[in-house]
Amino acid sequence: MTDIQAVTAQAPAADSSPTHFKGDLLDHFRAQTAGQDLWVFGYASLLWRPEFEAQEQHLSRVWGWHRALKMWSRLNRGSPECPGLVFALLPGGSCQGVAYRVARDQADAVLVRLWEREMPMDIYTPSWLPCATPQGTVRALAFTLPRSSPSYTGHLSAESYRQIFQQACGRFGTTFDYALQTYRSLQAHGIEDRALAALLRHAD
């Protein structure tokens, strides 16, 4: 059985049906940002499709987390028959990205929209991560994934990535286009992600 067949048979859908999840966790984060600017750490699609206005943005790095194309997607970038992949922040290492500042008068509305975008099925673990900026270290919202999550792929073989890049497509397009767009956006920001570059070579 291949990696793809195994997850098709066993893993629950990571994004099987959109909801408007709010809940206690969102209320907790809203309370923590009330009356303050909101900082957001972008490491994948938020680099090229933030969908909010930032008053400032800075290249930054978070420690203790790394960008990884290891989260199953059965709706946005794949299907139940051929699951795709999306990025997550996994424990370990470090990750370069962009820290965005949202003004306090827009912070609550942006936080709610981000929640609807990133947390429709309550898969990610939203976290406050320290990010260095010219004004000093700030606390930025980032969407992380524990390895205990059923949406975490675990190790995938080169052949599995090749199959996913060739076949996985969802309502927002293919896994390959998503990964390539993220890689090009990282390059545009002056960030080189060698691990992602190596993965993309499996599509050749």
ZALO-479363 format. One record per atom (N, C-alpha, C): residue number from 0; z, x, y. Coordinates in steps of 0.05 Angstrom, whole numbers, plus 32768, in hexadecimal, padded with zeros to 4 digits. Layout:
N
PT   resi      z      x      y
PT    NUM      Z      X      Y
...
***
This chain:
204
PT   resi      z      x      y
PT      0   8000   8011   7FE8
PT      0   8000   8000   8000
PT      0   8000   8012   8019
PT      1   7FEE   800C   802C
PT      1   7FED   801C   8045
PT      1   8004   8013   8057
PT      2   8008   8024   806D
PT      2   801C   801D   8081
PT      2   8016   8002   808D
PT      3   7FFC   7FFC   8092
PT      3   7FF5   7FE3   809F
PT      3   7FFA   7FCB   808D
PT      4   7FF3   7FCE   8073
PT      4   7FF8   7FB9   8060
PT      4   8016   7FB3   805D
PT      5   8025   7FC9   805E
PT      5   8042   7FC6   805A
PT      5   804E   7FB6   8071
PT      6   8046   7FBD   808A
PT      6   8052   7FAE   80A0
PT      6   8048   7F92   80A2
PT      7   802F   7F8D   809A
PT      7   8025   7F72   8099
PT      7   8035   7F61   8086
PT      8   803D   7F6D   8070
PT      8   804C   7F5E   805C
PT      8   8069   7F5A   8063
PT      9   8075   7F6D   8072
PT      9   8092   7F6D   8074
PT      9   809D   7F69   8090
PT     10   8090   7F74   80A4
PT     10   809C   7F74   80BF
PT     10   8098   7F5A   80CE
PT     11   80AC   7F51   80DD
PT     11   80A9   7F3A   80EE
PT     11   8098   7F41   8106
PT     12   808D   7F2C   8112
PT     12   807C   7F30   812A
PT     12   808C   7F3A   8141
PT     13   8082   7F4F   814F
PT     13   8090   7F58   8167
PT     13   808B   7F47   817F
PT     14   8073   7F3A   8180
PT     14   806C   7F2B   8198
PT     14   805C   7F12   818F
PT     15   8067   7F04   817B
PT     15   8057   7EEF   816E
PT     15   8052   7ED7   817F
PT     16   8064   7ED0   8191
PT     16   8060   7EB9   81A2
PT     16   806F   7EBD   81BC
PT     17   8061   7EBB   81D3
PT     17   806F   7EC0   81EC
PT     17   8084   7EAA   81F1
PT     18   809A   7EB3   81FC
PT     18   80AF   7EA1   8205
PT     18   80B7   7EA9   8221
PT     19   80C9   7E9A   822D
PT     19   80D4   7EA1   8247
PT     19   80F1   7EA8   8243
PT     20   80F6   7EBD   8234
PT     20   8111   7EC6   822D
PT     20   8120   7ECD   8247
PT     21   8137   7EC2   824A
PT     21   8148   7EC9   8260
PT     21   8162   7ED3   8254
PT     22   8175   7EC1   824F
PT     22   818D   7EC8   8240
PT     22   81A1   7ED8   8250
PT     23   81B7   7EDE   8242
PT     23   81CD   7EEC   824D
PT     23   81C6   7F08   8256
PT     24   81B5   7F16   8246
PT     24   81AF   7F31   824D
PT     24   81A0   7F33   8267
PT     25   818D   7F22   826C
PT     25   817F   7F22   8286
PT     25   8193   7F1C   829C
PT     26   81A4   7F08   8298
PT     26   81B8   7F02   82AD
PT     26   81C9   7F1A   82B3
PT     27   81D0   7F29   829E
PT     27   81E0   7F41   82A2
PT     27   81D1   7F55   82B3
PT     28   81B8   7F5A   82AE
PT     28   81A9   7F6D   82BE
PT     28   81A4   7F63   82DA
PT     29   81A0   7F49   82DD
PT     29   819D   7F3E   82F8
PT     29   81B6   7F41   8308
PT     30   81CD   7F3E   82FC
PT     30   81E6   7F41   830A
PT     30   81EA   7F5E   8312
PT     31   81E1   7F71   8302
PT     31   81E4   7F8D   8308
PT     31   81D2   7F96   831F
PT     32   81BC   7F88   8323
PT     32   81A9   7F90   8339
PT     32   81AB   7F7E   8351
PT     33   81BD   7F6B   8351
PT     33   81BF   7F58   8368
PT     33   81C4   7F67   8382
PT     34   81B3   7F63   8396
PT     34   81B6   7F6F   83B0
PT     34   81AF   7F8C   83B1
PT     35   81A2   7F96   839C
PT     35   819A   7FB3   839B
PT     35   817C   7FB6   8396
PT     36   8172   7FCD   839D
PT     36   8157   7FD4   8395
PT     36   8156   7FD6   8376
PT     37   813F   7FD1   836B
PT     37   813B   7FD3   834E
PT     37   8129   7FEB   8348
PT     38   8132   7FFE   8338
PT     38   8121   8014   832F
PT     38   8118   800E   8313
PT     39   80FF   8013   830D
PT     39   80F2   800F   82F3
PT     39   80E5   8028   82EA
PT     40   80E9   8030   82D1
PT     40   80DC   8047   82C6
PT     40   80C3   803E   82B6
PT     41   80AC   8046   82BF
PT     41   8093   8040   82B1
PT     41   808A   8057   82A0
PT     42   8083   8052   8287
PT     42   807B   8068   8275
PT     42   8062   8061   8265
PT     43   8058   8048   8267
PT     43   8040   8040   8259
PT     43   802F   802D   826A
PT     44   802D   8014   8263
PT     44   801C   8001   8272
PT     44   8026   7FFD   828F
PT     45   8040   8001   8294
PT     45   804A   7FFF   82AF
PT     45   803E   8014   82C2
PT     46   8032   8029   82B6
PT     46   8025   803D   82C6
PT     46   800A   8033   82D1
PT     47   7FFD   8022   82C3
PT     47   7FE2   8019   82CB
PT     47   7FE1   7FFB   82D0
PT     48   7FF6   7FEC   82CA
PT     48   7FF7   7FCF   82CF
PT     48   8013   7FC7   82D5
PT     49   801E   7FD0   82EC
PT     49   803A   7FCA   82F2
PT     49   803F   7FAD   82F8
PT     50   802D   7FA0   8305
PT     50   802F   7F83   830D
PT     50   8046   7F7E   8320
PT     51   804E   7F92   832F
PT     51   8061   7F8E   8345
PT     51   805C   7FA2   835A
PT     52   8066   7F9D   8372
PT     52   8063   7FAF   8389
PT     52   807B   7FC1   838B
PT     53   8076   7FDB   838B
PT     53   808B   7FEF   838D
PT     53   808B   7FFB   83A9
PT     54   80A2   7FFE   83B4
PT     54   80A5   800A   83CF
PT     54   80A1   8028   83CE
PT     55   80A7   8034   83B6
PT     55   80A2   8050   83B2
PT     55   80A1   8055   8394
PT     56   8095   806B   838D
PT     56   8093   8073   8371
PT     56   8093   8092   836F
PT     57   809F   809C   835A
PT     57   80A1   80B9   8356
PT     57   809E   80C0   8339
PT     58   8090   80D6   8334
PT     58   8091   80E1   8319
PT     58   80AD   80E8   8311
PT     59   80B5   80E1   82F9
PT     59   80D0   80E7   82F1
PT     59   80D0   80EB   82D3
PT     60   80E7   80F4   82C9
PT     60   80EA   80F9   82AC
PT     60   8105   80EE   82A3
PT     61   8105   80E0   828D
PT     61   811E   80D7   8281
PT     61   8124   80E9   8269
PT     62   813D   80EF   8265
PT     62   8146   8100   824F
PT     62   8153   80EF   8239
PT     63   814F   80F7   8220
PT     63   815B   80E8   820A
PT     63   8149   80D2   81FF
PT     64   8130   80D0   820A
PT     64   811D   80BC   8201
PT     64   8101   80C8   8202
PT     65   80F0   80BE   81F1
PT     65   80D4   80C7   81F1
PT     65   80C1   80AF   81ED
PT     66   80A9   80B1   81F9
PT     66   8094   809D   81F7
PT     66   8088   809F   81DB
PT     67   8085   8088   81CD
PT     67   807A   8088   81B2
PT     67   806A   806F   81AD
PT     68   8053   8072   81A1
PT     68   8042   805B   819A
PT     68   804B   8052   817E
PT     69   8063   8046   817D
PT     69   806F   8040   8163
PT     69   807E   8025   8164
PT     70   8072   8012   8171
PT     70   807D   7FF6   8172
PT     70   8067   7FE3   8169
PT     71   806C   7FD4   8154
PT     71   8057   7FC1   814B
PT     71   8051   7FAB   815F
PT     72   8038   7FA4   8160
PT     72   802F   7F8E   8171
PT     72   801C   7F7C   8161
PT     73   8024   7F63   815D
PT     73   8013   7F51   814D
PT     73   8005   7F3C   815F
PT     74   8009   7F3E   8179
PT     74   7FFC   7F2B   818B
PT     74   7FED   7F39   81A1
PT     75   7FFB   7F49   81B1
PT     75   7FEF   7F55   81C9
PT     75   7FD9   7F6A   81C2
PT     76   7FDF   7F7B   81AF
PT     76   7FCC   7F91   81A8
PT     76   7FC5   7F92   818B
PT     77   7FCA   7F7C   817D
PT     77   7FC4   7F7A   8160
PT     77   7FC5   7F5E   8157
PT     78   7FC5   7F5A   813D
PT     78   7FC6   7F3F   8132
PT     78   7FD8   7F3F   8119
PT     79   7FE0   7F28   810F
PT     79   7FF0   7F28   80F6
PT     79   7FE1   7F36   80DF
PT     80   7FC7   7F34   80DE
PT     80   7FB8   7F41   80C9
PT     80   7FB5   7F5F   80CD
PT     81   7FB3   7F67   80E6
PT     81   7FB1   7F84   80EC
PT     81   7FC3   7F8A   8104
PT     82   7FDC   7F90   80FF
PT     82   7FEE   7F95   8115
PT     82   7FE5   7FAD   8126
PT     83   7FE8   7FAB   8140
PT     83   7FE3   7FC1   8152
PT     83   7FFD   7FCF   815A
PT     84   7FFB   7FE0   816E
PT     84   8012   7FEF   8177
PT     84   8014   7FEE   8195
PT     85   802C   7FF0   819F
PT     85   8032   7FF4   81BB
PT     85   8047   800A   81BE
PT     86   804A   8014   81D6
PT     86   805D   8029   81DC
PT     86   8079   801F   81DE
PT     87   808C   8030   81D8
PT     87   80A8   802B   81DD
PT     87   80B5   8046   81E3
PT     88   80CD   8045   81EF
PT     88   80DD   805D   81F2
PT     88   80F0   805F   81DA
PT     89   80ED   8074   81CB
PT     89   80FE   8078   81B3
PT     89   8112   808F   81B9
PT     90   8129   808E   81AB
PT     90   813D   80A3   81B0
PT     90   8133   80BF   81AA
PT     91   813C   80D2   81BA
PT     91   8136   80EE   81B6
PT     91   8121   80F9   81C9
PT     92   8124   8112   81D0
PT     92   8111   8120   81E1
PT     92   8112   8118   81FE
PT     93   80FB   8117   820B
PT     93   80F9   810F   8227
PT     93   80DE   8102   822C
PT     94   80DC   80F5   8243
PT     94   80C4   80E6   8249
PT     94   80BE   80E8   8267
PT     95   80A6   80F0   826E
PT     95   809D   80EF   828A
PT     95   8090   80D4   828F
PT     96   8095   80C9   82A7
PT     96   8089   80B0   82AF
PT     96   808C   80AD   82CD
PT     97   808D   8095   82D6
PT     97   808F   808F   82F3
PT     97   80A7   807D   82F8
PT     98   80B7   8084   830C
PT     98   80CD   8073   8315
PT     98   80C4   8063   832D
PT     99   80C5   8049   832B
PT     99   80BD   8037   8340
PT     99   80D5   802B   834E
PT    100   80D5   8029   8369
PT    100   80EA   801B   8377
PT    100   80E0   8000   8381
PT    101   80ED   7FEB   837A
PT    101   80E7   7FD0   8384
PT    101   80FD   7FC8   8398
PT    102   80F4   7FBF   83AF
PT    102   8107   7FB8   83C5
PT    102   811A   7FA2   83BB
PT    103   8132   7FA2   83C6
PT    103   8147   7F90   83BD
PT    103   8140   7F73   83C1
PT    104   8130   7F6C   83D5
PT    104   8128   7F50   83D9
PT    104   8114   7F46   83C5
PT    105   8108   7F59   83B6
PT    105   80F5   7F51   83A1
PT    105   8100   7F57   8385
PT    106   8116   7F65   8384
PT    106   8120   7F70   836B
PT    106   8125   7F5B   8356
PT    107   8132   7F45   835D
PT    107   8139   7F31   8349
PT    107   811F   7F24   833D
PT    108   810C   7F1D   834F
PT    108   80F4   7F10   8345
PT    108   80E4   7F23   8333
PT    109   80E3   7F3D   833B
PT    109   80D5   7F51   832A
PT    109   80E3   7F55   8310
PT    110   80FD   7F55   8310
PT    110   810C   7F59   82F7
PT    110   8106   7F42   82E3
PT    111   8106   7F29   82EE
PT    111   8100   7F12   82DC
PT    111   80E3   7F14   82D1
PT    112   80D0   7F1C   82E2
PT    112   80B4   7F1E   82D8
PT    112   80B2   7F34   82C4
PT    113   80C0   7F4B   82C8
PT    113   80BF   7F60   82B4
PT    113   80CB   7F57   829A
PT    114   80E0   7F47   829B
PT    114   80ED   7F3D   8283
PT    114   80DA   7F2B   8274
PT    115   80CC   7F1A   8282
PT    115   80B8   7F08   8275
PT    115   80A1   7F18   8268
PT    116   809A   7F2E   8275
PT    116   8084   7F3F   826B
PT    116   808D   7F50   8253
PT    117   80A4   7F5D   8256
PT    117   80AC   7F71   8242
PT    117   80BF   7F66   822C
PT    118   80CC   7F50   8232
PT    118   80E1   7F46   821F
PT    118   80DC   7F29   8215
PT    119   80C3   7F22   8210
PT    119   80BE   7F06   8208
PT    119   80CB   7EFF   81ED
PT    120   80CD   7F13   81DB
PT    120   80DA   7F0E   81C1
PT    120   80F3   7F1E   81BE
PT    121   80FE   7F29   81D4
PT    121   8118   7F37   81D3
PT    121   8117   7F4F   81C0
PT    122   8101   7F5F   81C1
PT    122   80FD   7F75   81AE
PT    122   8108   7F8F   81BA
PT    123   80FF   7F96   81D2
PT    123   8109   7FAE   81DF
PT    123   8127   7FAC   81E5
PT    124   8133   7FC3   81E9
PT    124   814E   7FC5   81F3
PT    124   814C   7FCF   8210
PT    125   8150   7FBE   8224
PT    125   814E   7FC7   8240
PT    125   8166   7FD9   8246
PT    126   8161   7FEF   8254
PT    126   8176   8003   8259
PT    126   8174   800E   8275
PT    127   818A   8016   8280
PT    127   818A   8025   8299
PT    127   8189   8042   8292
PT    128   8174   8050   829B
PT    128   8171   806D   8296
PT    128   8171   807C   82B0
PT    129   817E   8093   82B1
PT    129   817E   80A4   82C9
PT    129   8163   80B1   82CD
PT    130   8159   80AE   82E6
PT    130   813F   80BA   82ED
PT    130   8143   80CA   8307
PT    131   8138   80E3   8307
PT    131   813A   80F3   831F
PT    131   8124   80EA   8333
PT    132   812C   80E8   834D
PT    132   8119   80E2   8362
PT    132   8120   80F5   837A
PT    133   810E   80F6   838E
PT    133   8115   8106   83A6
PT    133   812F   80FE   83B3
PT    134   8137   80E5   83AF
PT    134   8150   80DB   83BB
PT    134   8168   80E0   83AA
PT    135   8163   80EC   8392
PT    135   8179   80F1   837F
PT    135   8174   80E1   8366
PT    136   8187   80E2   8354
PT    136   8184   80D3   833B
PT    136   8189   80B6   833F
PT    137   8178   80A5   8334
PT    137   817A   8088   8335
PT    137   817D   807D   8319
PT    138   8186   8064   8318
PT    138   8188   8056   82FE
PT    138   8170   8043   82FC
PT    139   815F   8049   82E9
PT    139   8146   803A   82E6
PT    139   8145   8029   82CD
PT    140   813A   8011   82CF
PT    140   8137   8000   82B8
PT    140   8120   800A   82A6
PT    141   8125   800D   828C
PT    141   8111   8015   8279
PT    141   8114   8005   8260
PT    142   80FE   8001   8251
PT    142   80FF   7FF1   8239
PT    142   80FD   8004   8221
PT    143   8113   8005   8212
PT    143   8115   8018   81FC
PT    143   8115   8008   81E1
PT    144   8113   8017   81CB
PT    144   8112   800B   81B1
PT    144   8123   801B   819E
PT    145   8136   800E   8191
PT    145   8146   801C   817C
PT    145   8136   801F   8162
PT    146   813A   8035   8154
PT    146   812C   8039   813B
PT    146   8135   8024   8126
PT    147   814A   8016   812B
PT    147   8153   8001   8118
PT    147   8143   7FE8   811B
PT    148   8133   7FE6   8130
PT    148   8124   7FCD   8135
PT    148   810E   7FC9   811F
PT    149   810A   7FB1   8116
PT    149   80F4   7FAC   8103
PT    149   80D8   7FB0   8110
PT    150   80D8   7FB2   812A
PT    150   80BE   7FB7   8138
PT    150   80B8   7FD4   813A
PT    151   80CA   7FE6   8132
PT    151   80C5   8002   8132
PT    151   80B5   8009   8119
PT    152   80A0   8018   811D
PT    152   808D   801D   8106
PT    152   8098   8032   80F3
PT    153   80AA   8043   80FB
PT    153   80B0   805B   80EB
PT    153   8098   806D   80EB
PT    154   8097   807F   80D7
PT    154   8081   8092   80D6
PT    154   8067   8084   80CE
PT    155   8051   808A   80DD
PT    155   8037   8080   80D6
PT    155   8025   8098   80D0
PT    156   8014   8095   80BC
PT    156   8002   80AB   80B5
PT    156   7FEA   80AC   80C8
PT    157   7FDC   80C2   80C8
PT    157   7FC4   80C4   80D9
PT    157   7FB0   80AF   80D1
PT    158   7FAD   80A9   80B8
PT    158   7F9A   8094   80AF
PT    158   7FA3   8079   80BA
PT    159   7FBC   8073   80BC
PT    159   7FC6   805A   80C7
PT    159   7FBF   8057   80E4
PT    160   7FC3   806D   80F3
PT    160   7FBB   806C   8110
PT    160   7F9D   8068   8112
PT    161   7F8E   8075   8101
PT    161   7F71   8073   8102
PT    161   7F69   8056   80FD
PT    162   7F75   8049   80EA
PT    162   7F6E   802D   80E3
PT    162   7F76   801B   80FA
PT    163   7F8E   801F   8105
PT    163   7F97   800F   811C
PT    163   7F85   8011   8134
PT    164   7F7E   802A   813B
PT    164   7F6C   802F   8152
PT    164   7F51   8022   814E
PT    165   7F48   8021   8135
PT    165   7F2D   8016   812F
PT    165   7F2D   7FF7   812E
PT    166   7F43   7FEB   8126
PT    166   7F43   7FCF   811F
PT    166   7F56   7FBD   812F
PT    167   7F6D   7FC7   8138
PT    167   7F81   7FB6   8143
PT    167   7F79   7FAC   815F
PT    168   7F79   7F92   8162
PT    168   7F72   7F85   817C
PT    168   7F81   7F6C   817F
PT    169   7F8C   7F67   8197
PT    169   7F9C   7F4F   819D
PT    169   7F92   7F42   81B6
PT    170   7FA3   7F30   81C1
PT    170   7F9B   7F20   81D8
PT    170   7F96   7F31   81F1
PT    171   7FA2   7F48   81F3
PT    171   7F9E   7F5A   820A
PT    171   7F8B   7F71   8204
PT    172   7F7F   7F71   81EC
PT    172   7F6C   7F86   81E6
PT    172   7F75   7F97   81CF
PT    173   7F69   7FAE   81CB
PT    173   7F6E   7FBE   81B4
PT    173   7F85   7FD2   81B9
PT    174   7F91   7FDA   81A3
PT    174   7FA5   7FEF   81A4
PT    174   7F99   8009   81AF
PT    175   7F81   800F   81A7
PT    175   7F75   8028   81B0
PT    175   7F71   8028   81CE
PT    176   7F66   8012   81DA
PT    176   7F62   8011   81F6
PT    176   7F7C   8013   8206
PT    177   7F91   8006   81FB
PT    177   7FAC   8007   8207
PT    177   7FB6   8024   8208
PT    178   7FB4   8032   81F1
PT    178   7FBD   804D   81EF
PT    178   7FAD   8060   8201
PT    179   7F92   805C   8201
PT    179   7F81   806D   8212
PT    179   7F86   8068   822F
PT    180   7F8A   804F   8237
PT    180   7F90   8049   8253
PT    180   7FAA   8056   825C
PT    181   7FBE   8055   824B
PT    181   7FD7   8062   8251
PT    181   7FD3   8080   8254
PT    182   7FC4   808C   8241
PT    182   7FC0   80A9   8243
PT    182   7FB1   80B1   825C
PT    183   7F9D   80A2   8264
PT    183   7F8E   80A8   827C
PT    183   7F9F   80A5   8295
PT    184   7FB1   8090   8295
PT    184   7FC3   808C   82AB
PT    184   7FD7   80A2   82AD
PT    185   7FE1   80AC   8297
PT    185   7FF3   80C3   8297
PT    185   7FE5   80DB   82A3
PT    186   7FCD   80E0   829B
PT    186   7FBD   80F6   82A6
PT    186   7FBA   80F3   82C4
PT    187   7FB4   80DB   82CD
PT    187   7FB0   80D6   82EA
PT    187   7FC9   80DC   82FA
PT    188   7FE0   80D9   82ED
PT    188   7FFA   80E0   82FA
PT    188   8002   80FD   82F6
PT    189   7FF0   810C   82E9
PT    189   7FF6   8128   82E4
PT    189   8009   812D   82CD
PT    190   800A   811A   82BA
PT    190   801C   811C   82A3
PT    190   800B   8120   828A
PT    191   8011   8135   827B
PT    191   8003   813B   8262
PT    191   8014   8133   824B
PT    192   800B   8121   823A
PT    192   801A   8118   8223
PT    192   800A   8122   820A
PT    193   8012   8139   8200
PT    193   8003   8146   81EA
PT    193   8005   8135   81D0
PT    194   801C   8129   81CC
PT    194   801F   8118   81B4
PT    194   800C   8101   81B4
PT    195   8009   80F4   81CB
PT    195   7FF6   80DD   81CD
PT    195   7FD9   80E7   81CA
PT    196   7FD3   80FE   81D7
PT    196   7FB8   8109   81D4
PT    196   7FB1   810E   81B7
PT    197   7FC4   8118   81A8
PT    197   7FBF   811D   818B
PT    197   7FBB   8104   817C
PT    198   7FCA   80EE   8183
PT    198   7FC6   80D5   8175
PT    198   7FAA   80CA   817B
PT    199   7FA1   80CC   8194
PT    199   7F87   80C1   819C
PT    199   7F70   80CE   818D
PT    200   7F74   80E7   8185
PT    200   7F60   80F5   8176
PT    200   7F5B   80E8   815A
PT    201   7F6E   80D8   8151
PT    201   7F6A   80CA   8137
PT    201   7F55   80B4   813A
PT    202   7F4E   80AD   8153
PT    202   7F3A   8098   8157
PT    202   7F1D   80A3   8155
PT    203   7F1B   80BD   8155
PT    203   7F00   80CA   8155
PT    203   7EF3   80C6   813A
***
